[in-house]
Amino acid sequence: MDEKIVHEDDLGNLRRSHYSFQISRSNIDESVVIVGWISSKRDHGNVLFVQLRDQFGEMQVVVKKKELSSDLFNTIRNLKEHSSLGITGVVVEQKNSLDQVEIIPKEIKILSISNKPAPFLTQAVSSVGIDTRLDLRAIDLRRNHLQYIFKIRNTVINSIREYFNENYFVEVNTPKMIATATEGGAALFPIFYYDREAFLAQSPQLYKEQLTMAFESVFEIAPIFRAEPSRTNRHLSEAISVDAEKAYVDYRDMMDHLEKLIHHIINKINTKNANELENLGISLPQINNSFTRITYSDLVRKLQANHKYIRWGDDISPKILKDLFGDEFFFIIEWPASTKPFYVKSITEDDYSAGKDIDEKNRLSESFDLMFGGLELSSGSTRINNKSMLMENMKKKGLNDKAFDYHLRVFDYAVPPHAGFGLGLERLIMAILRLDNIRDATFYPRDIDRLTP
């Protein structure tokens, strides 16, 4: 290509007049200004058919040799996919189509030039490995398949905010650099904070509990960081967590909220993203009825009939859960207290169901996990709001209560009864869209092997 001819034009005063979805038969013979990038191009000799894409879709531009200078026509012919154009042109009826239109350009600006072909096509499901795609993630995200996923993701986030706003929750932002582990354990990323050690937050847990004193009902959509050395298709080191906390309720109330939230999300996607669902070739889970709720103890008893190696207190294999429940939402409730963090309230004798073993009662908690098949999406519980009980639980878990003084001192001022949950955004999207890999539910994945791009 002649370097004197191929150059990038300044944007200058060129500004879009229409997005792709705004151009239809009602605009025939109108002059429009469109901008976007080349998703594909067909060369028919003296005519080029260029598919120009913006954030909403594609427009067909018909570039005729007789209507442009020879140099400019040859330049457009040699441009690679992903190059950006600004076009001033006229809308005309597309030949051989009753309802489609196309653009005949009067002026073309070459705004940016792609220097090399991408290693994968934008129109198709990619056959290259996920690592190759992630190395060029910004290009990968131009693929139709991921465009559909992330448009649905946008609906999910908007519908979450809509649900909480309609139910009088206040959106908050909590610190992501913290002095101590929220839940204990070693799955923390240490950082230097001026002259001392700090950590990236595993969870907004303690802060959202405190904020119920001021606002009663709070929620946050924000990143969390877990240094878990996992190489699976469902783990991320940095993920988006949807956290909610509410005063004057218990874990059963928060299960009700979580179930209603999932219903709200599913309904909104079905309403707003019918086109994306059709192009992905999927239908969302049917959730007309309430989610099944099964106690951990009853689940273990049920499984022990066919899985003799399962013991009370063990985690339950995702495969076993998927085999038992299939692709549906369900709650596992009243987990052993030993498996839950220090702030989770144990079930008391007064509200414990009659007929259960007293020793088992002492080891249960007011807690739940929301599952979809074998995938854990959310955990929640009633929280301890008594300072003495909280300190006692910390000691049982081997935690130094002095490290949590900033949190415990608040409990001298009557923290109200409260409960809450955390919901993994990427896991929810992975579940409802039946994605094979959670990395395709986030923009720039972080895991044990990837810190770039």
Secondary structure by P-SEA (a helix, b strand, c coil): cccccbbbbbcccccccccccccccccccccbbbbbbbccccccccbbbbbcccccbbbbbbbbcccccaaaaaaaaaccccbbbbbbbccccccccccbbbbbcccccccccccccccccccccccccaaaaaaaaaaaaacaaaaaaaaaaaaaaaaaaaaaaaabbbbbcccccccccccccccbbbbbcccbbbbccccaaaaaaaacccccccccbbbbbbcccccccccccbbbbbbbbbccccaaaaaaaaaaaaaaaaaaaaaccaaaaaaacccccccccccccccaaaaaaaaacccccccccbbbbaaaaaaacccbbbbbcccccccccccccccccccccccccaaaaaaccccbbbbcccccccccccccccaaaaaaaaaaaccccccaaaaaaaacccccccccccccaaaaaaacccccccccccccccccccccc
